[in-house]
Amino acid sequence: MSQYSFTKEDLEKIAQKGISRELIEVQLDNFRKEFPAIKLVAPATVGDGIIRLRDEQSQEFAEKYQEAQKDLSSIKFVPASGAASRMFKSLFEFLNRGDTGSNETYPDVIEFLDRLGEMALEKDLEDALWHKGLDLGKLIEEGEFTEIVKTVLEEDGLNYGQLPKGLIKFHKYENECRTPVEEHFIEGAEYCKGVGNAVHLHFTISPEHEEPFNSLVNKVKSLYEKRYDVKFSIGFSIQHPFTDTIAVDPGNKPFRAADGSILFRPGGHGALLANLGELDADIVFIKNIDNVCPDRLKPETYLYKKALAGILVDMREKVFRYIRALDVGICKELEVIELFLEKELNLRLPEADKELKSDKKQKLLKQKLMRPIRVCGMVKNEGEPGGGPFWTLNRDDSVSLQIVESAQIDFNNPEQAEIAGSATHFNPVDLVCTTRDYQGNPFNLQAFVDAETGLISSKSSDGRDLKAQELPGLWNGAMSDWNTLFVEVPVETFNPVKTINDLLRPQHQA
């Protein structure tokens, strides 16, 4: 019997989202008991969980992928639904300062304005101000910064405060300026080109941004097709309503909005697992929308993207070969396959499983091999925020590689804190995956999620405190039971943009 009561209107709203009553009960119970911390065994390091490629190996694996492209379909999956408002946090603070603080108390804004000439948005900003009867140079000279910042952020100007990152102009070239969407087009043309020079790209977006995304694609698609001699197939999808999660008040009862209705919130990037599962391709590249670089830095990115894909193709072939051996009952290979799981697929079975009789061992090994595979790029930790690669103890007492966020770690436990502090690399969200089995059938990705790796955070609505629940993260708990390889990639391949002034870094200057 549930300890929570729902009105008829509540149940109708739940049904409209396509969420079961049982799932709501589970989510509410998660708030009550909270999610357990991940049990870290050791950091994944080079030689112990992280592969470091020699130059010739990078080239060999890249060539292996290029050869496999003749027979395997590929697609690039780009999470792009987030708004860019956080990019402009310093500009918003400046605009909302009221009568407090001079221009000089906002050094980030001063730097932004001083170096506007290096920004890809400069020309559009000049045009928007001109339409208002204003001159950018004169405004800067006179220290009249408010109108400039308003024109960058607000709807009667560039509206950058409401647009997603994918539609913000990032890079300034001699004859053009490009958005991240366009940079992903160009990357895709290099390493995602298939039969008939077709390039498949898929962006997850918010419903309110569908029209501007389509507008940009319609504007530039033919330009880049002609320039790179390809045919782009561009897909968009929206986070499914059934992935939303219920919010609760501080007492863990369903949070109710001013009109009395229960409140749902987006389930975080883990909700995109459903979108990922709908893609039709042998090889899926995953990369965040803001992790792009100008042309002069792209060759290194191309090489390592292809190398990661080549490693995936190589591992995929080995896994499929062993599964077929198990299918025909070649039991003499059980020890070889078990060693392969441990040494190459980074899955250490618990002692009890190692002692199983041959028929049960054969069934277990096939089960462990019959999983999606992901190859994840890892960057040396140089202070950037992000999850890290670790060996972890799983619910079934096996040990495997996982990407773990700081919020999943029990830092009150000295041993766990020490392991976390000794991590050498972090996750830049640079993945290449295969989500089909050896017979070409798509996996049910939900079957490989660790449901106990969600996150609970404190939020607010209408000035009232609430608790929100995120689903297991896309590259964290949502891929907990995937077979995983970590590969060190150069820091030059990781170029995130968290603030507008990040675009002034050398790695974003063409």
C-alpha positions in Angstrom: 0.0 0.0 0.0 1.4 3.3 -1.0 2.1 6.0 1.6 1.4 8.7 -0.9 -2.0 9.7 -2.1 -2.7 11.2 -5.6 -5.8 13.1 -6.8 -7.6 12.2 -10.0 -5.9 15.2 -11.6 -2.5 13.9 -10.5 -3.1 10.5 -12.0 -4.2 12.2 -15.3 -1.0 14.3 -15.4 1.1 11.2 -14.7 -0.7 9.3 -17.5 -0.3 12.1 -20.0 3.5 11.9 -19.5 3.5 8.2 -20.2 4.9 7.5 -16.7 3.6 4.5 -14.7 2.2 5.0 -11.2 4.7 2.3 -10.0 7.7 4.3 -11.4 6.5 7.4 -9.5 6.4 5.4 -6.3 10.0 4.3 -6.9 11.1 7.9 -7.5 9.4 9.0 -4.3 11.0 6.1 -2.4 14.4 7.2 -3.8 13.9 10.6 -2.1 13.1 8.9 1.2 16.1 6.5 1.2 18.5 8.5 -1.0 20.9 6.9 -3.5 23.9 5.0 -2.1 27.4 6.3 -2.9 29.5 4.5 -5.5 32.1 2.2 -4.0 35.5 3.2 -5.5 38.2 0.5 -5.6 40.9 2.5 -7.3 41.4 5.3 -9.8 41.8 4.2 -13.4 45.3 5.1 -14.5 47.5 4.6 -17.5 48.4 1.0 -17.5 45.6 0.1 -15.1 42.4 0.8 -16.8 43.5 3.6 -19.2 45.1 2.8 -22.5 47.8 5.1 -23.7 48.4 4.9 -27.5 51.7 5.3 -29.2 51.7 7.5 -32.3 51.8 4.6 -34.6 49.0 2.8 -32.7 46.8 5.9 -33.1 47.3 5.8 -36.8 46.8 2.0 -37.1 43.5 2.1 -35.2 42.4 5.2 -37.2 43.1 3.2 -40.4 41.2 0.2 -39.1 38.1 2.3 -38.5 38.4 3.9 -42.0 38.5 0.4 -43.5 35.5 -0.7 -41.4 33.5 2.3 -42.6 32.9 0.5 -45.9 30.6 -2.0 -44.0 29.5 -0.2 -40.8 27.0 2.7 -40.5 27.8 5.5 -38.2 26.1 8.5 -36.6 27.2 11.4 -34.4 25.0 12.0 -31.3 25.2 15.5 -29.9 23.4 16.5 -26.7 22.5 20.1 -27.5 19.4 21.0 -25.5 20.9 23.1 -22.8 20.4 26.9 -22.8 23.4 29.1 -23.0 22.2 31.3 -20.1 25.0 30.1 -17.8 27.5 31.1 -20.4 26.5 34.7 -19.9 26.3 34.6 -16.1 28.7 37.6 -15.7 26.8 39.6 -18.3 23.5 39.0 -16.6 24.9 40.0 -13.2 26.2 43.2 -14.8 22.9 43.9 -16.3 21.0 43.3 -13.1 23.4 45.2 -10.8 21.0 48.1 -10.2 22.8 51.1 -8.7 25.6 49.1 -7.1 29.0 48.6 -8.5 30.9 50.5 -11.2 32.0 48.9 -14.5 35.4 48.1 -13.1 33.8 45.8 -10.5 32.9 43.4 -13.3 36.3 42.4 -14.8 34.8 39.6 -16.9 32.5 42.0 -18.6 35.4 44.5 -19.1 37.5 41.7 -20.7 34.6 40.7 -22.9 34.1 44.2 -24.2 37.8 45.0 -24.5 38.3 41.9 -26.7 35.1 42.0 -28.7 37.1 42.2 -31.9 38.3 38.6 -31.2 34.7 37.3 -30.8 32.6 35.7 -33.6 29.6 37.6 -32.4 31.1 41.1 -33.0 29.6 41.7 -36.5 26.1 40.6 -35.5 26.3 42.8 -32.4 27.4 45.8 -34.5 24.4 45.2 -36.9 21.9 44.8 -34.0 23.1 48.0 -32.5 23.0 49.8 -35.8 19.3 48.8 -36.2 18.8 50.6 -32.9 20.5 53.7 -34.2 23.6 53.0 -32.0 27.3 52.7 -32.8 29.3 49.9 -31.0 32.6 51.7 -31.1 31.2 54.9 -29.7 29.3 53.1 -26.9 32.6 51.4 -25.8 34.5 54.7 -26.0 32.0 56.4 -23.8 31.8 53.5 -21.3 28.1 53.0 -22.1 28.2 49.3 -21.6 24.6 48.5 -20.5 23.1 48.9 -24.0 25.8 46.6 -25.5 25.2 43.9 -22.9 21.4 44.2 -23.3 21.7 43.8 -27.0 23.8 40.7 -26.6 21.3 39.1 -24.2 17.8 40.3 -25.0 15.2 39.5 -27.6 15.4 42.8 -29.4 19.1 42.1 -30.1 21.0 38.8 -30.5 18.9 37.1 -27.8 21.9 35.0 -26.8 20.6 34.9 -23.2 17.8 32.6 -24.3 19.4 30.6 -27.2 21.1 27.2 -26.8 24.9 27.0 -27.0 24.6 25.3 -30.4 23.3 28.5 -32.0 25.8 30.9 -30.5 28.6 32.0 -32.9 31.8 30.5 -31.4 34.6 30.8 -34.0 35.7 33.7 -36.2 37.4 32.9 -39.5 38.7 35.2 -42.2 35.5 34.9 -44.3 32.9 33.5 -41.9 31.8 32.9 -38.4 30.5 29.5 -37.2 28.3 28.1 -34.5 29.0 24.8 -32.7 26.3 23.1 -34.9 28.4 24.1 -38.0 31.6 22.9 -36.4 29.9 19.5 -35.7 28.9 19.4 -39.4 32.5 19.7 -40.4 33.8 17.2 -37.9 31.1 14.7 -39.0 32.2 15.1 -42.7 35.6 13.9 -41.7 34.9 10.9 -39.5 31.2 10.0 -39.9 31.1 9.7 -43.7 29.4 6.5 -44.9 28.1 4.9 -48.1 27.3 7.5 -50.8 29.3 10.1 -48.7 26.3 10.4 -46.4 26.9 12.0 -43.0 24.4 11.3 -40.2 24.2 13.8 -37.3 21.6 13.8 -34.5 21.1 16.6 -32.1 18.9 16.5 -28.9 17.2 19.8 -28.5 14.6 21.6 -26.4 11.1 22.0 -28.0 11.3 25.8 -27.9 14.5 25.8 -29.9 13.3 23.5 -32.7 12.5 26.3 -35.1 15.9 28.2 -34.8 17.8 24.9 -35.1 15.9 24.0 -38.3 16.4 27.5 -39.6 20.2 27.3 -39.1 20.4 23.9 -40.7 18.3 25.0 -43.7 20.6 28.0 -44.1 24.0 26.2 -44.0 23.4 22.6 -45.0 23.9 22.9 -48.7 26.9 25.2 -48.2 28.8 22.5 -46.2 27.6 19.7 -48.5 29.2 21.4 -51.4 32.3 22.4 -49.6 33.0 18.9 -48.2 31.4 16.8 -51.0 29.0 15.0 -48.7 25.2 14.6 -48.1 24.1 15.5 -44.5 21.2 13.7 -42.9 20.3 15.8 -39.8 18.0 14.5 -37.1 16.6 16.2 -34.1 14.9 14.7 -31.0 13.4 16.1 -27.8 13.8 14.7 -24.3 10.8 12.4 -23.9 8.2 13.4 -21.3 8.2 10.0 -19.7 11.8 10.6 -18.6 10.7 13.6 -16.4 10.9 13.0 -12.6 8.6 14.1 -9.8 9.8 16.8 -7.5 9.2 16.8 -3.7 9.2 19.3 -0.8 11.8 19.1 2.0 9.5 16.5 3.7 9.7 14.2 0.7 6.0 14.7 -0.3 5.1 15.5 -3.9 5.8 19.2 -4.5 2.8 21.1 -5.6 2.8 24.2 -7.8 0.7 27.3 -7.1 -2.3 25.8 -8.9 -2.1 22.6 -6.8 -0.7 20.3 -9.5 2.3 18.0 -8.9 5.5 19.3 -10.3 7.7 17.3 -12.7 11.3 18.3 -13.8 13.6 17.1 -16.6 15.5 14.0 -15.6 19.0 15.3 -16.5 21.2 14.0 -19.3 20.5 10.5 -18.3 17.0 11.0 -19.9 18.8 11.0 -23.3 19.4 7.3 -23.0 16.0 6.8 -24.6 17.0 9.1 -27.5 20.3 7.2 -27.9 18.5 3.9 -28.0 16.4 5.1 -31.0 19.4 5.6 -33.3 19.9 3.2 -36.1 23.7 2.8 -36.6 26.5 0.4 -35.9 28.8 3.0 -34.5 27.7 6.0 -32.5 30.0 9.0 -31.7 28.9 11.0 -28.6 30.3 14.5 -28.0 28.9 17.6 -26.2 27.7 20.5 -28.3 30.2 23.0 -26.9 33.3 20.8 -27.3 34.5 22.1 -30.6 37.6 23.7 -31.9 38.6 25.9 -34.9 39.9 24.3 -38.1 43.6 24.7 -37.2 43.1 22.3 -34.2 40.8 19.8 -35.9 43.4 17.3 -37.2 44.3 16.0 -33.7 40.6 15.6 -32.9 40.0 13.7 -36.2 42.9 11.3 -35.5 41.8 10.4 -32.0 38.1 10.2 -32.9 39.0 7.7 -35.6 41.4 5.9 -33.3 38.7 5.5 -30.6 36.4 4.1 -33.2 39.1 1.7 -34.5 39.6 0.4 -31.0 35.9 -0.1 -30.7 35.7 -2.0 -34.1 38.7 -4.2 -32.9 37.0 -5.0 -29.6 33.6 -5.5 -31.2 35.2 -8.1 -33.6 36.8 -10.0 -30.6 33.6 -10.0 -28.6 31.5 -11.3 -31.4 34.0 -14.0 -32.2 33.9 -15.2 -28.6 30.1 -15.1 -28.4 29.9 -17.3 -31.5 32.4 -19.7 -30.0 30.2 -20.0 -26.9 27.1 -20.5 -29.2 28.6 -23.6 -30.7 29.7 -24.9 -27.3 33.5 -24.5 -27.5 33.9 -24.9 -23.8 37.7 -25.3 -24.0 37.8 -21.5 -24.5 36.1 -20.7 -21.2 39.3 -19.8 -19.4 40.5 -17.8 -22.4 37.2 -15.8 -22.5 37.3 -15.2 -18.8 40.8 -13.9 -19.1 39.7 -11.7 -22.0 36.9 -10.3 -19.9 39.3 -9.3 -17.1 42.3 -8.2 -19.1 40.7 -6.5 -22.2 37.1 -5.8 -21.2 38.1 -4.6 -17.7 35.5 -6.8 -15.9 36.7 -8.7 -12.9 34.3 -11.5 -11.9 33.6 -12.2 -8.2 35.2 -15.3 -6.8 31.9 -17.2 -6.6 31.4 -16.8 -10.4 34.9 -18.0 -11.1 34.1 -21.3 -9.4 31.0 -22.0 -11.5 30.7 -25.3 -13.4 31.3 -25.1 -17.1 27.7 -25.0 -18.3 26.8 -22.2 -15.9 30.1 -20.4 -16.6 29.4 -20.6 -20.3 26.0 -18.9 -19.8 27.5 -16.3 -17.5 30.3 -15.4 -19.9 27.9 -15.0 -22.8 25.8 -12.7 -20.7 28.8 -10.5 -19.8 29.8 -10.4 -23.5 26.3 -9.6 -24.7 26.5 -5.9 -23.7 26.8 -2.6 -25.5 30.4 -1.5 -25.8 31.8 2.0 -25.2 35.3 3.4 -25.7 35.7 6.6 -23.7 38.4 9.2 -24.2 40.0 10.4 -21.0 42.0 13.6 -20.5 44.8 14.2 -18.0 43.3 16.1 -15.0 44.4 19.7 -15.3 41.7 21.2 -13.0 38.7 21.1 -15.3 35.5 20.0 -13.7 34.0 16.7 -14.7 33.5 13.0 -13.7 36.5 10.8 -13.5 37.5 7.2 -14.4 37.5 4.7 -11.6 37.5 1.0 -10.8 34.3 0.4 -8.8 32.7 -2.4 -6.9 29.3 -3.3 -8.5 26.1 -4.6 -6.9 27.0 -8.2 -8.0 30.5 -7.9 -6.4 32.2 -7.7 -9.8 34.7 -4.9 -10.4 34.6 -2.8 -13.5 35.5 0.6 -15.0 33.0 3.4 -14.5 32.8 7.1 -15.0 32.0 8.6 -11.6 30.8 12.1 -10.8 31.9 13.8 -7.5 28.3 13.8 -6.3 28.4 10.0 -6.3 31.4 9.7 -4.0 31.3 9.5 -0.2 33.9 12.1 0.7 33.2 11.6 4.4 34.8 8.2 4.1 38.6 8.8 4.3 39.4 5.8 2.1 37.0 6.8 -0.6 38.1 10.4 -0.5 41.8 9.3 -0.8 40.9 7.2 -3.9 39.0 10.1 -5.4 41.8 12.5 -4.8 44.4 10.3 -6.5 42.5 10.3 -9.8 44.8 11.3 -12.7 42.2 11.8 -15.5 38.7 13.1 -16.0 35.9 12.5 -18.4 35.6 15.0 -21.3 32.4 13.3 -22.7 34.2 11.8 -25.8 32.7 8.4 -26.5 32.4 6.0 -29.3 29.8 3.2 -28.8 28.2 0.2 -30.4 24.6 -0.6 -29.3 23.9 -3.7 -31.5 24.6 -7.3 -30.7 26.5 -9.8 -32.8 23.4 -10.6 -34.8 22.8 -6.9 -35.6 19.9 -6.5 -33.2 19.7 -3.3 -31.1 20.2 -3.7 -27.4 17.5 -2.6 -25.0 19.7 0.1 -23.3 17.4 0.3 -20.3 18.5 -3.2 -19.3 22.0 -2.0 -18.6 21.2 0.9 -16.3 22.1 0.9 -12.6 18.9 2.4 -11.2 20.6 3.2 -7.9 23.0 5.8 -9.4 20.6 8.7 -9.7 21.3 12.0 -8.0 19.2 14.2 -5.7 19.7 18.0 -5.6 18.2 21.0 -4.0 16.3 23.4 -6.2 13.5 26.0 -5.9 10.2 26.9 -7.6 8.1 30.0 -6.9 10.6 30.9 -4.1 10.0 27.6 -2.3 12.6 24.9 -1.7 12.2 21.5 -3.4 14.3 18.4 -4.1 14.8 17.2 -7.6 15.9 13.8 -8.9 18.2 13.1 -11.8 18.1 9.8 -13.6 21.4 7.8 -13.7 23.7 9.9 -15.9 24.0 9.1 -19.6 27.7 8.2 -19.4 27.6 7.3 -15.7 24.9 5.0 -14.2 22.9 4.7 -17.5 25.9 2.9 -19.0 26.9 1.1 -15.8 26.6 -2.4 -17.3 28.2 -1.6 -20.6 31.6 -3.1 -21.5 34.0 -0.2 -21.1 37.4 0.8 -22.3 39.2 4.1 -21.4 41.7 5.6 -23.7 43.9 8.7 -23.0 43.3 11.5 -25.5 45.3 14.7 -25.8 43.9 17.7 -23.9 43.9 19.6 -27.2 40.9 17.5 -28.2 38.9 18.9 -25.2 37.7 22.5 -25.7 34.6 23.1 -23.6 32.9 26.6 -23.4 31.4 27.2 -20.0 31.5 31.0 -20.1 31.5 33.5 -22.9 35.1 34.5 -22.1 36.2 30.9 -22.7 35.9 31.8 -26.4 38.9 34.2 -25.9 41.2 31.2 -25.0 43.8 30.4 -27.7 42.1 27.1 -28.5 39.0 29.0 -29.7 40.9 31.5 -31.9 41.0 30.6 -35.5 
